Amino acid sequence: MNTQNLNGFRCVNCGASISYEAPGTKNRNHCPKCLYSKHVDSYIPGDRNSDCKGNMAPIKICFKEDGEQLVVHKCNNCGFIRWNRIAGDDDENVLETLPIVDYKSLKDKQP
């Protein structure tokens, strides 16, 4: 993500123009086309305190105990790992290419 405006952003990975509105979640942190994100938050989601600003690649999918599906991102610059809810318009073909991991194994890795 990058090149932000009031209504959305342009994905730095695939170039798609993306709205901030995301079905099934309060806010969008990744591109629904390629699932890439941007390392803008430090430890608190939404804090925008990261100095890294690297691209975050989608690397895995996991399911919470309640069945909610999450996409796991890893920063290509610093290695930081973060996960976020899948949005209703995320590309299912891209999601299906990602390995599924156990949510419990990730809980201790996210600050």
Phi and psi in radians as a Rosetta constraint file:
Dihedral C 1 N 2 CA 2 C 2 CIRCULARHARMONIC -3.137 0.35
Dihedral N 2 CA 2 C 2 N 3 CIRCULARHARMONIC -2.893 0.35
Dihedral C 2 N 3 CA 3 C 3 CIRCULARHARMONIC 0.749 0.35
Dihedral N 3 CA 3 C 3 N 4 CIRCULARHARMONIC 1.113 0.35
Dihedral C 3 N 4 CA 4 C 4 CIRCULARHARMONIC -1.475 0.35
Dihedral N 4 CA 4 C 4 N 5 CIRCULARHARMONIC 2.670 0.35
Dihedral C 4 N 5 CA 5 C 5 CIRCULARHARMONIC -2.450 0.35
Dihedral N 5 CA 5 C 5 N 6 CIRCULARHARMONIC -3.061 0.35
Dihedral C 5 N 6 CA 6 C 6 CIRCULARHARMONIC -1.156 0.35
Dihedral N 6 CA 6 C 6 N 7 CIRCULARHARMONIC -0.475 0.35
Dihedral C 6 N 7 CA 7 C 7 CIRCULARHARMONIC -1.727 0.35
Dihedral N 7 CA 7 C 7 N 8 CIRCULARHARMONIC -0.285 0.35
Dihedral C 7 N 8 CA 8 C 8 CIRCULARHARMONIC 3.037 0.35
Dihedral N 8 CA 8 C 8 N 9 CIRCULARHARMONIC -2.686 0.35
Dihedral C 8 N 9 CA 9 C 9 CIRCULARHARMONIC -2.656 0.35
Dihedral N 9 CA 9 C 9 N 10 CIRCULARHARMONIC 2.904 0.35
Dihedral C 9 N 10 CA 10 C 10 CIRCULARHARMONIC -1.862 0.35
Dihedral N 10 CA 10 C 10 N 11 CIRCULARHARMONIC 2.235 0.35
Dihedral C 10 N 11 CA 11 C 11 CIRCULARHARMONIC -1.181 0.35
Dihedral N 11 CA 11 C 11 N 12 CIRCULARHARMONIC 2.245 0.35
Dihedral C 11 N 12 CA 12 C 12 CIRCULARHARMONIC -1.344 0.35
Dihedral N 12 CA 12 C 12 N 13 CIRCULARHARMONIC -0.250 0.35
Dihedral C 12 N 13 CA 13 C 13 CIRCULARHARMONIC -1.510 0.35
Dihedral N 13 CA 13 C 13 N 14 CIRCULARHARMONIC -0.941 0.35
Dihedral C 13 N 14 CA 14 C 14 CIRCULARHARMONIC -1.905 0.35
Dihedral N 14 CA 14 C 14 N 15 CIRCULARHARMONIC -0.185 0.35
Dihedral C 14 N 15 CA 15 C 15 CIRCULARHARMONIC 1.461 0.35
Dihedral N 15 CA 15 C 15 N 16 CIRCULARHARMONIC 0.031 0.35
Dihedral C 15 N 16 CA 16 C 16 CIRCULARHARMONIC -1.133 0.35
Dihedral N 16 CA 16 C 16 N 17 CIRCULARHARMONIC 2.548 0.35
Dihedral C 16 N 17 CA 17 C 17 CIRCULARHARMONIC -1.573 0.35
Dihedral N 17 CA 17 C 17 N 18 CIRCULARHARMONIC 2.093 0.35
Dihedral C 17 N 18 CA 18 C 18 CIRCULARHARMONIC -2.115 0.35
Dihedral N 18 CA 18 C 18 N 19 CIRCULARHARMONIC 2.361 0.35
Dihedral C 18 N 19 CA 19 C 19 CIRCULARHARMONIC -1.418 0.35
Dihedral N 19 CA 19 C 19 N 20 CIRCULARHARMONIC 2.594 0.35
Dihedral C 19 N 20 CA 20 C 20 CIRCULARHARMONIC -1.220 0.35
Dihedral N 20 CA 20 C 20 N 21 CIRCULARHARMONIC -0.409 0.35
Dihedral C 20 N 21 CA 21 C 21 CIRCULARHARMONIC -1.240 0.35
Dihedral N 21 CA 21 C 21 N 22 CIRCULARHARMONIC 2.356 0.35
Dihedral C 21 N 22 CA 22 C 22 CIRCULARHARMONIC -2.423 0.35
Dihedral N 22 CA 22 C 22 N 23 CIRCULARHARMONIC 2.105 0.35
Dihedral C 22 N 23 CA 23 C 23 CIRCULARHARMONIC -1.098 0.35
Dihedral N 23 CA 23 C 23 N 24 CIRCULARHARMONIC 2.264 0.35
Dihedral C 23 N 24 CA 24 C 24 CIRCULARHARMONIC 1.565 0.35
Dihedral N 24 CA 24 C 24 N 25 CIRCULARHARMONIC 0.049 0.35
Dihedral C 24 N 25 CA 25 C 25 CIRCULARHARMONIC -2.606 0.35
Dihedral N 25 CA 25 C 25 N 26 CIRCULARHARMONIC 2.791 0.35
Dihedral C 25 N 26 CA 26 C 26 CIRCULARHARMONIC -1.293 0.35
Dihedral N 26 CA 26 C 26 N 27 CIRCULARHARMONIC -0.598 0.35
Dihedral C 26 N 27 CA 27 C 27 CIRCULARHARMONIC -2.636 0.35
Dihedral N 27 CA 27 C 27 N 28 CIRCULARHARMONIC 2.784 0.35
Dihedral C 27 N 28 CA 28 C 28 CIRCULARHARMONIC -1.769 0.35
Dihedral N 28 CA 28 C 28 N 29 CIRCULARHARMONIC 2.300 0.35
Dihedral C 28 N 29 CA 29 C 29 CIRCULARHARMONIC -2.064 0.35
Dihedral N 29 CA 29 C 29 N 30 CIRCULARHARMONIC 0.065 0.35
Dihedral C 29 N 30 CA 30 C 30 CIRCULARHARMONIC -2.593 0.35
Dihedral N 30 CA 30 C 30 N 31 CIRCULARHARMONIC 2.811 0.35
Dihedral C 30 N 31 CA 31 C 31 CIRCULARHARMONIC -1.273 0.35
Dihedral N 31 CA 31 C 31 N 32 CIRCULARHARMONIC 2.269 0.35
Dihedral C 31 N 32 CA 32 C 32 CIRCULARHARMONIC -1.295 0.35
Dihedral N 32 CA 32 C 32 N 33 CIRCULARHARMONIC -0.248 0.35
Dihedral C 32 N 33 CA 33 C 33 CIRCULARHARMONIC -1.451 0.35
Dihedral N 33 CA 33 C 33 N 34 CIRCULARHARMONIC -0.891 0.35
Dihedral C 33 N 34 CA 34 C 34 CIRCULARHARMONIC -1.997 0.35
Dihedral N 34 CA 34 C 34 N 35 CIRCULARHARMONIC -0.129 0.35
Dihedral C 34 N 35 CA 35 C 35 CIRCULARHARMONIC 1.245 0.35
Dihedral N 35 CA 35 C 35 N 36 CIRCULARHARMONIC 0.135 0.35
Dihedral C 35 N 36 CA 36 C 36 CIRCULARHARMONIC -1.238 0.35
Dihedral N 36 CA 36 C 36 N 37 CIRCULARHARMONIC 2.653 0.35
Dihedral C 36 N 37 CA 37 C 37 CIRCULARHARMONIC -2.254 0.35
Dihedral N 37 CA 37 C 37 N 38 CIRCULARHARMONIC -3.083 0.35
Dihedral C 37 N 38 CA 38 C 38 CIRCULARHARMONIC -2.276 0.35
Dihedral N 38 CA 38 C 38 N 39 CIRCULARHARMONIC 2.395 0.35
Dihedral C 38 N 39 CA 39 C 39 CIRCULARHARMONIC -1.385 0.35
Dihedral N 39 CA 39 C 39 N 40 CIRCULARHARMONIC 1.478 0.35
Dihedral C 39 N 40 CA 40 C 40 CIRCULARHARMONIC -1.904 0.35
Dihedral N 40 CA 40 C 40 N 41 CIRCULARHARMONIC -0.367 0.35
Dihedral C 40 N 41 CA 41 C 41 CIRCULARHARMONIC -1.749 0.35
Dihedral N 41 CA 41 C 41 N 42 CIRCULARHARMONIC 2.555 0.35
Dihedral C 41 N 42 CA 42 C 42 CIRCULARHARMONIC -1.490 0.35
Dihedral N 42 CA 42 C 42 N 43 CIRCULARHARMONIC -1.742 0.35
Dihedral C 42 N 43 CA 43 C 43 CIRCULARHARMONIC -1.807 0.35
Dihedral N 43 CA 43 C 43 N 44 CIRCULARHARMONIC -0.392 0.35
Dihedral C 43 N 44 CA 44 C 44 CIRCULARHARMONIC -1.887 0.35
Dihedral N 44 CA 44 C 44 N 45 CIRCULARHARMONIC 2.108 0.35
Dihedral C 44 N 45 CA 45 C 45 CIRCULARHARMONIC -0.945 0.35
Dihedral N 45 CA 45 C 45 N 46 CIRCULARHARMONIC 2.239 0.35
Dihedral C 45 N 46 CA 46 C 46 CIRCULARHARMONIC 1.625 0.35
Dihedral N 46 CA 46 C 46 N 47 CIRCULARHARMONIC -0.068 0.35
Dihedral C 46 N 47 CA 47 C 47 CIRCULARHARMONIC -1.308 0.35
Dihedral N 47 CA 47 C 47 N 48 CIRCULARHARMONIC -0.367 0.35
Dihedral C 47 N 48 CA 48 C 48 CIRCULARHARMONIC 0.943 0.35
Dihedral N 48 CA 48 C 48 N 49 CIRCULARHARMONIC 0.600 0.35
Dihedral C 48 N 49 CA 49 C 49 CIRCULARHARMONIC -1.787 0.35
Dihedral N 49 CA 49 C 49 N 50 CIRCULARHARMONIC 0.075 0.35
Dihedral C 49 N 50 CA 50 C 50 CIRCULARHARMONIC -1.323 0.35
Dihedral N 50 CA 50 C 50 N 51 CIRCULARHARMONIC 2.349 0.35
Dihedral C 50 N 51 CA 51 C 51 CIRCULARHARMONIC -1.524 0.35
Dihedral N 51 CA 51 C 51 N 52 CIRCULARHARMONIC -0.196 0.35
Dihedral C 51 N 52 CA 52 C 52 CIRCULARHARMONIC -1.178 0.35
Dihedral N 52 CA 52 C 52 N 53 CIRCULARHARMONIC -1.035 0.35
Dihedral C 52 N 53 CA 53 C 53 CIRCULARHARMONIC 1.086 0.35
Dihedral N 53 CA 53 C 53 N 54 CIRCULARHARMONIC 0.358 0.35
Dihedral C 53 N 54 CA 54 C 54 CIRCULARHARMONIC -1.285 0.35
Dihedral N 54 CA 54 C 54 N 55 CIRCULARHARMONIC 2.840 0.35
Dihedral C 54 N 55 CA 55 C 55 CIRCULARHARMONIC -1.328 0.35
Dihedral N 55 CA 55 C 55 N 56 CIRCULARHARMONIC 2.450 0.35
Dihedral C 55 N 56 CA 56 C 56 CIRCULARHARMONIC -1.969 0.35
Dihedral N 56 CA 56 C 56 N 57 CIRCULARHARMONIC 2.034 0.35
Dihedral C 56 N 57 CA 57 C 57 CIRCULARHARMONIC -1.479 0.35
Dihedral N 57 CA 57 C 57 N 58 CIRCULARHARMONIC 2.481 0.35
Dihedral C 57 N 58 CA 58 C 58 CIRCULARHARMONIC -1.262 0.35
Dihedral N 58 CA 58 C 58 N 59 CIRCULARHARMONIC 2.207 0.35
Dihedral C 58 N 59 CA 59 C 59 CIRCULARHARMONIC -2.096 0.35
Dihedral N 59 CA 59 C 59 N 60 CIRCULARHARMONIC -0.392 0.35
Dihedral C 59 N 60 CA 60 C 60 CIRCULARHARMONIC -2.727 0.35
Dihedral N 60 CA 60 C 60 N 61 CIRCULARHARMONIC 2.911 0.35
Dihedral C 60 N 61 CA 61 C 61 CIRCULARHARMONIC -2.174 0.35
Dihedral N 61 CA 61 C 61 N 62 CIRCULARHARMONIC 2.504 0.35
Dihedral C 61 N 62 CA 62 C 62 CIRCULARHARMONIC -2.462 0.35
Dihedral N 62 CA 62 C 62 N 63 CIRCULARHARMONIC 2.846 0.35
Dihedral C 62 N 63 CA 63 C 63 CIRCULARHARMONIC -2.105 0.35
Dihedral N 63 CA 63 C 63 N 64 CIRCULARHARMONIC 2.234 0.35
Dihedral C 63 N 64 CA 64 C 64 CIRCULARHARMONIC -1.227 0.35
Dihedral N 64 CA 64 C 64 N 65 CIRCULARHARMONIC 2.967 0.35
Dihedral C 64 N 65 CA 65 C 65 CIRCULARHARMONIC -1.000 0.35
Dihedral N 65 CA 65 C 65 N 66 CIRCULARHARMONIC -0.543 0.35
Dihedral C 65 N 66 CA 66 C 66 CIRCULARHARMONIC -1.501 0.35
Dihedral N 66 CA 66 C 66 N 67 CIRCULARHARMONIC 0.058 0.35
Dihedral C 66 N 67 CA 67 C 67 CIRCULARHARMONIC 1.645 0.35
Dihedral N 67 CA 67 C 67 N 68 CIRCULARHARMONIC -0.117 0.35
Dihedral C 67 N 68 CA 68 C 68 CIRCULARHARMONIC -1.104 0.35
Dihedral N 68 CA 68 C 68 N 69 CIRCULARHARMONIC 2.354 0.35
Dihedral C 68 N 69 CA 69 C 69 CIRCULARHARMONIC -1.651 0.35
Dihedral N 69 CA 69 C 69 N 70 CIRCULARHARMONIC 2.352 0.35
Dihedral C 69 N 70 CA 70 C 70 CIRCULARHARMONIC -2.167 0.35
Dihedral N 70 CA 70 C 70 N 71 CIRCULARHARMONIC 2.564 0.35
Dihedral C 70 N 71 CA 71 C 71 CIRCULARHARMONIC -1.806 0.35
Dihedral N 71 CA 71 C 71 N 72 CIRCULARHARMONIC 2.371 0.35
Dihedral C 71 N 72 CA 72 C 72 CIRCULARHARMONIC -1.799 0.35
Dihedral N 72 CA 72 C 72 N 73 CIRCULARHARMONIC 2.254 0.35
Dihedral C 72 N 73 CA 73 C 73 CIRCULARHARMONIC -1.986 0.35
Dihedral N 73 CA 73 C 73 N 74 CIRCULARHARMONIC 2.577 0.35
Dihedral C 73 N 74 CA 74 C 74 CIRCULARHARMONIC -2.222 0.35
Dihedral N 74 CA 74 C 74 N 75 CIRCULARHARMONIC 2.270 0.35
Dihedral C 74 N 75 CA 75 C 75 CIRCULARHARMONIC -1.212 0.35
Dihedral N 75 CA 75 C 75 N 76 CIRCULARHARMONIC 2.221 0.35
Dihedral C 75 N 76 CA 76 C 76 CIRCULARHARMONIC -1.250 0.35
Dihedral N 76 CA 76 C 76 N 77 CIRCULARHARMONIC -0.248 0.35
Dihedral C 76 N 77 CA 77 C 77 CIRCULARHARMONIC -1.644 0.35
Dihedral N 77 CA 77 C 77 N 78 CIRCULARHARMONIC -0.885 0.35
Dihedral C 77 N 78 CA 78 C 78 CIRCULARHARMONIC -2.053 0.35
Dihedral N 78 CA 78 C 78 N 79 CIRCULARHARMONIC -0.143 0.35
Dihedral C 78 N 79 CA 79 C 79 CIRCULARHARMONIC 1.520 0.35
Dihedral N 79 CA 79 C 79 N 80 CIRCULARHARMONIC 0.021 0.35
Dihedral C 79 N 80 CA 80 C 80 CIRCULARHARMONIC -1.016 0.35
Dihedral N 80 CA 80 C 80 N 81 CIRCULARHARMONIC 2.419 0.35
Dihedral C 80 N 81 CA 81 C 81 CIRCULARHARMONIC -2.009 0.35
Dihedral N 81 CA 81 C 81 N 82 CIRCULARHARMONIC 2.344 0.35
Dihedral C 81 N 82 CA 82 C 82 CIRCULARHARMONIC -2.538 0.35
Dihedral N 82 CA 82 C 82 N 83 CIRCULARHARMONIC 2.625 0.35
Dihedral C 82 N 83 CA 83 C 83 CIRCULARHARMONIC -2.217 0.35
Dihedral N 83 CA 83 C 83 N 84 CIRCULARHARMONIC 2.774 0.35
Dihedral C 83 N 84 CA 84 C 84 CIRCULARHARMONIC -2.636 0.35
Dihedral N 84 CA 84 C 84 N 85 CIRCULARHARMONIC 2.787 0.35
Dihedral C 84 N 85 CA 85 C 85 CIRCULARHARMONIC -1.055 0.35
Dihedral N 85 CA 85 C 85 N 86 CIRCULARHARMONIC 2.559 0.35
Dihedral C 85 N 86 CA 86 C 86 CIRCULARHARMONIC -1.289 0.35
Dihedral N 86 CA 86 C 86 N 87 CIRCULARHARMONIC 2.419 0.35
Dihedral C 86 N 87 CA 87 C 87 CIRCULARHARMONIC -1.636 0.35
Dihedral N 87 CA 87 C 87 N 88 CIRCULARHARMONIC 2.713 0.35
Dihedral C 87 N 88 CA 88 C 88 CIRCULARHARMONIC -1.073 0.35
Dihedral N 88 CA 88 C 88 N 89 CIRCULARHARMONIC -0.387 0.35
Dihedral C 88 N 89 CA 89 C 89 CIRCULARHARMONIC -1.830 0.35
Dihedral N 89 CA 89 C 89 N 90 CIRCULARHARMONIC 0.218 0.35
Dihedral C 89 N 90 CA 90 C 90 CIRCULARHARMONIC -1.137 0.35
Dihedral N 90 CA 90 C 90 N 91 CIRCULARHARMONIC 2.486 0.35
Dihedral C 90 N 91 CA 91 C 91 CIRCULARHARMONIC -1.141 0.35
Dihedral N 91 CA 91 C 91 N 92 CIRCULARHARMONIC 1.974 0.35
Dihedral C 91 N 92 CA 92 C 92 CIRCULARHARMONIC -1.119 0.35
Dihedral N 92 CA 92 C 92 N 93 CIRCULARHARMONIC -0.561 0.35
Dihedral C 92 N 93 CA 93 C 93 CIRCULARHARMONIC -1.127 0.35
Dihedral N 93 CA 93 C 93 N 94 CIRCULARHARMONIC -0.672 0.35
Dihedral C 93 N 94 CA 94 C 94 CIRCULARHARMONIC -1.235 0.35
Dihedral N 94 CA 94 C 94 N 95 CIRCULARHARMONIC -0.762 0.35
Dihedral C 94 N 95 CA 95 C 95 CIRCULARHARMONIC -0.988 0.35
Dihedral N 95 CA 95 C 95 N 96 CIRCULARHARMONIC -0.702 0.35
Dihedral C 95 N 96 CA 96 C 96 CIRCULARHARMONIC -1.194 0.35
Dihedral N 96 CA 96 C 96 N 97 CIRCULARHARMONIC -0.291 0.35
Dihedral C 96 N 97 CA 97 C 97 CIRCULARHARMONIC -1.457 0.35
Dihedral N 97 CA 97 C 97 N 98 CIRCULARHARMONIC -0.230 0.35
Dihedral C 97 N 98 CA 98 C 98 CIRCULARHARMONIC -1.556 0.35
Dihedral N 98 CA 98 C 98 N 99 CIRCULARHARMONIC 2.464 0.35
Dihedral C 98 N 99 CA 99 C 99 CIRCULARHARMONIC -1.204 0.35
Dihedral N 99 CA 99 C 99 N 100 CIRCULARHARMONIC 2.622 0.35
Dihedral C 99 N 100 CA 100 C 100 CIRCULARHARMONIC -1.703 0.35
Dihedral N 100 CA 100 C 100 N 101 CIRCULARHARMONIC 2.302 0.35
Dihedral C 100 N 101 CA 101 C 101 CIRCULARHARMONIC -2.151 0.35
Dihedral N 101 CA 101 C 101 N 102 CIRCULARHARMONIC 2.846 0.35
Dihedral C 101 N 102 CA 102 C 102 CIRCULARHARMONIC -1.317 0.35
Dihedral N 102 CA 102 C 102 N 103 CIRCULARHARMONIC 2.225 0.35
Dihedral C 102 N 103 CA 103 C 103 CIRCULARHARMONIC -1.024 0.35
Dihedral N 103 CA 103 C 103 N 104 CIRCULARHARMONIC -0.706 0.35
Dihedral C 103 N 104 CA 104 C 104 CIRCULARHARMONIC -1.054 0.35
Dihedral N 104 CA 104 C 104 N 105 CIRCULARHARMONIC -0.549 0.35
Dihedral C 104 N 105 CA 105 C 105 CIRCULARHARMONIC -1.267 0.35
Dihedral N 105 CA 105 C 105 N 106 CIRCULARHARMONIC -0.301 0.35
Dihedral C 105 N 106 CA 106 C 106 CIRCULARHARMONIC -1.697 0.35
Dihedral N 106 CA 106 C 106 N 107 CIRCULARHARMONIC -0.389 0.35
Dihedral C 106 N 107 CA 107 C 107 CIRCULARHARMONIC -0.967 0.35
Dihedral N 107 CA 107 C 107 N 108 CIRCULARHARMONIC -0.626 0.35
Dihedral C 107 N 108 CA 108 C 108 CIRCULARHARMONIC -1.428 0.35
Dihedral N 108 CA 108 C 108 N 109 CIRCULARHARMONIC -0.170 0.35
Dihedral C 108 N 109 CA 109 C 109 CIRCULARHARMONIC -1.585 0.35
Dihedral N 109 CA 109 C 109 N 110 CIRCULARHARMONIC -0.330 0.35
Dihedral C 109 N 110 CA 110 C 110 CIRCULARHARMONIC -1.710 0.35
Dihedral N 110 CA 110 C 110 N 111 CIRCULARHARMONIC 2.238 0.35
